[in-house]
């Protein structure tokens, strides 16, 4: 293209306004505002937040949704399946109040006869059958038997939303009270782990030298002792209960937090802002509490979020093997242990507390992953 043919009107100086030349085009955001904006964009983290809020609300309000207490039992209503108003006749949902099982035999009639002793019935008045296969294709005959236990026990007007356990206690009430206790144990244990670990790791990393060597050797000794051995010793010394479980969880649980905080303090203590604060006359405690630990707060929060589900799982494990809470107290671990004993015949006793503990574990873990991305400045777009 010939340069002489270009119009001079194309080369006009840009207008410059002195009052807007220094204007900031992007809004000024604090560290936590920026982290919240990035966290909101993470669908998994939002799902985790909503799930945990819902479970927390139900753990507090759920036991008051019906008239049943924690240990109210009716042996005549033992092992009732889940039943919710309005869903009694929707057989493809698990809340219709019927026990179902697929039975196999050489003929359809033989399969139906197996249902009577299976459900401890004297007649088939409260049994209905759905033939899945009549055996004409050479395969065994398959019959889906439905046992209407609410009608058999003359409890048509009774609704147990999660069913009942072997003693006739309402599982809906026990699941949410058990969730409440499990969350209490985990949150208290995680809070103690955070306080002790942050203080211990901060002091070790900041002072360094001989102090750091001695404090780290103590941690290595504690880490070398199997956690389960420490827990068993604590249960033998103390009576099984909430306090003994919390103490057992916190004896060695803080060591991981202490190591992480120590690493962060070692990385930050030689930065210029620490030198400036020391030059201005700040004491060691002020530098540690006002400058170093706040700058490591993101890592502390993330590690705490991972500690809570670990504590919940460990509490459930202790209760499952009989070292945790004892009956009639309820926690997710004790409920799963009770349901495991009758899993094949009455799976609903274990399924509902297992679903709740799974949702709690998933919620905390994906929320912790989202917080890790949101609080890391290097992950900014």
N, C-alpha and C positions, 0 to 999 in steps of 0.2 A: 504494500500500500504506500502511495506517495505521501510523505509527511506534509508536503506543502498544501495538500487538499484537505487536511484536517481542520475543522473549525476551531477558532480560538475560544469559542464559548464552552468548549469541553474542559478547558483548563481554568476553572474559577477557584480561587482560594476558599477553603472551608471557613465558615463562620465560627469564630471562637468567642465564647462568652466568659468573661473573667469570673463571674459569680458561680458558674457551674463547672468550671474546669477541674476543680478538685472534688467534685461530688462523687460519693461512693455509690456505685450502681447496685452492689449486692448488700442486703441488710446485714448488720452486724449481729452475730450470733455468739452466745457463750458456748463453752465446750459441751455442756449438758443439753443445751437446746439443739446443737448440731447433732449430738448423739441420738436424741429423741427423734429428730427428723429422719435420720437414717434407719432407726429401729422401726419406725412406722412403715417403711418401704419393704420390710422383711415380713412376708406373709406367714412364714413359719413361726416367727417370734410372736406375732400378733395372735396366732392360733394358740400358742403356748400361754400367753397372758390371759386370753379369754377362758381357756380351759381351767387354768389354776384359779382364776377368780370365781368361776362357776363351782368348782369343787370346794373351794374355801367357803363360799356362801352356803352350799348344801351341808357341809360339815357342821356349820353353826345352826342353820335353820331347819335342816332336814329332819332331825329327831322330833321336831314340833309339828310336822305336817300330818301326823296321825296321833291316835290316842294311845299307842303302845309304848311302854317303857323299855329300858335297856334289858331288864331281866324278867319282864312279864312273860310267863310261859303257860301254854295250854297243851298238855300232852295229847289231847284229842285232835289238835291241829298240827301234829308233828309232820315235818317234811312236805308241807304244802308247796306246790310250785307257785311261780309269780302269777298274779292276777290283778288287772287294772280295769276300773270301770269303763264300760263301753267297748272293751276289746275281748269280751268273753267268747264271742262267736267268730272271731277272726283267727282261724286255726293256723295260718302261716306265720303269725307273730308269736313270740315266746311269752306273751303275757295273757294267755287265755285261760289259765288255771287248770290245764290238763297235763297229765303225764303221758308222754308218747314213747313208743319203742317199736322198732322194726323186728318182727319175729319171723324166723325161717323154719320150715318143716317140709315134709314130703307133699302134704296136701294143705289146702287152705284151712280146712276144718281142724287139722292137727295143729296148725300154727295158731289158730284162735284158742285152742285148748291150752296152749302154753301161756296165754295171757292171764288166766285165772290164778295160778300159783305165783306168777311173777308179780302181780299187783295185790296178792293176798286177798282175793275176792272169793266169795262163796257162790256168786252167780254173775251173769254178764249184764245185769241191769244197768250198770254205770260204765260199761265198756262199749265203745264203738270201734268199728274196724274199717280200714280202707285197704282193699286188695291191690297190692302193687304188682304182683305176678302170681298167676294161678298155677305155675309149674308145668304148663303145657309145652314149653319150649325145652324141656329137659332139665332146666335149672330148678332149684328148690323154690317152693311157693313162698312168697313174701307178703306179710300182712302188717300194716301200720296200725298198732293198737293205741287207742286213746282212753285213758282212765280219767273219768270226771270225778276227782276226789272231793271237790267242794260239795257236789251234790250228794255224794256217798256219805259224807260226814255231816250232812244237814247244815252246811255253812254257805248257802247261796248268797246271803247278804254280807258276807265277810270278804274283805279285799286285803291281801298281802302283796304289796307292789313288787317286792323282791322275793316273796315266798317266806317260808319259815325253816328253821333249822331242826335238828333231831329232837330238841326239847320243846318245840312249838313256839320259839321266840321269833318275833318279827325281824327279818333280816334287813329291811330298809332302815329301821332305827339303829340296829347294831352296826351296819356298814358305815353310816355317817358318824356315829359316835366313835367307832374304831378309826375312821379317817381323821377325826378331830384329835384323838390321842396320838396317832402316828405323826401327824403334822406338828403337834406340840413338841413331841420328843425330838423330831428332826430339826425344827427351828431353834429350839433351845440349845441343842448340841452344836448346830452350825454357828450360832451366835457366840457360844463359848470358844469354839475352835477359832473363830475369826478374831476375837479379842486377844486371846492368849497367843495365837500364832502371829498376829500383826505386831504385838508388843515384843515378843521374843525375837522374831526375825528382824524387826527394825533395830533393836538394840545391838544384836549380833552384827548386822551388816554395817551399821553406822560406826561403831567403835572399832571393829576389826581387830587385827593382831591377836594377842593372847586371849582376849575376851571372846572373839569369834571362834578361835580354835576350841576352847573349852565348851562353849555353848553348842557348837556343831557336833562335838563328840558325844554330848548328852543325847542329842537328837538321834544320832546313829545307833546308840545303845537302845533307845526306845523303839526305833524302827526295826531293829534286829529281833525284837520279841514278837512272835506271832500275835496278831490282834485277838484272835479267838481265844488264845490261852489267857490273855489279860481279862477278857470278858468273863470267861468261866471262873477265874479266881475272884473277880468282883462279885459275881452272882453267889459264889460260895460264902463270901464274907458278909454281903448284904442280902437282905430278903429280896426276891424277885419283885420288881415293880418299876415304875416310871423313873424314880430317882436313881436306882442302881443301873438302869439301862443308859441314862444320860451320862452318868459318871463313867461307865464302861466305854461309851462312845467317845468321850472327850479326853480320856487318859492319853491316847496316842493319836487322836484324830487331828490335833492342831499342828502336827509336825509338817505335814504337807504345805499348809499355809505359811508356816514359819520359813520354810525353804524358799518358797516363791517370793515372799516379801524381802527376804535377805538378798536374793538376786537382784530385785528391783532397786533396793537401797544402794547396793554396791555399784550399780550402773549410774545412779543419780547423784551420789554424794560428792562427786568431783566436778559437777556442773558449775557454770559461772554463777547462777543465781544462789547456790549454796555458799560460794565464796563471798558473794556480795552481802548476804545475810550475816555471815560470820564476821565480816569486816565492820558491819554496822553495830556489832556487839551483841548479836542474838546468842542465847544460851544453846547448849546442845539439845536440850529437851524441846525448845521452841523450834529449832531448825527441823528436828525430827517430826514433830507433831503438826507444824504449820506449813512445812514446805515439802519434805520428802514423802511422808505417808499420803498426803492429798494427791501428789503426782503419781502414786502407785495405786490410787483408789480404783481405777478401772480393772486392774488385774485382781485386786482383792474382791471386788463385787463378782467378777466372773467365776473365780475359784469358789466363792461361797455358794453361788448358784449351782455349781456342780457338786458341792458337799451335801446340800440338802437332800437330793434324791438318793445319794449314796447312804446317808443316814437312815432314810426311810426304808430302803431295801435291807440294810443291815438289821434294823429293828424287826422287820418282818421275818428275816431269816432266823433271828434269835427266838422269836415267838413261835416260829414254825417248828423248830427243833426242841421246844420246851424250855428254853432258858430265858424267855422274855416274860411278858405278862401272863398271869395265871387266871384261869376261869374263876369267876364269871366275868372278869374284866375283858374288854373287847379292844382289839387293835386289828389292823389289816392282816398282820401275821397270824394272830390267833384264829381269825375267821377263815383264812385260807387253810390253816391246819385242820380246823373242824370240817371244812368242806372236802378236804382231800380224803378223809376217811370214808366218805360215801360218794366218791366222784362218779363211779359208774352208774349208780342207781339214781342219785339225786345231784346231778351236776350243778344245779342252780345255786347250791349252798356255797360253792367255791367260785363260780363264774363271776358273780357280781363284785365281790371284793377284789378278785384278780383284775377285773376290768378297771376298777378305780385306781389300784396301785400302778397299773400299766399307764393309765392316762397321766397320773402324777409324774411318773418317771419321764415319759415322753415330753410333757409340758415343760418341766424344769430343764431338761437337756436341750430342747430346741430353743428355749428362751435364753439359756446360757450361750448357745452358739450365736444367736442374734445379738446379744450384748457384747460378745467378743468382737464381732464385726463392727458394731456401732461405736464402741468405745476405743477402737484402734484408729488413730488419726491417719495411718497409712492406708486404710481402706476407703478413704474419702474418694468420691468420684472426681 
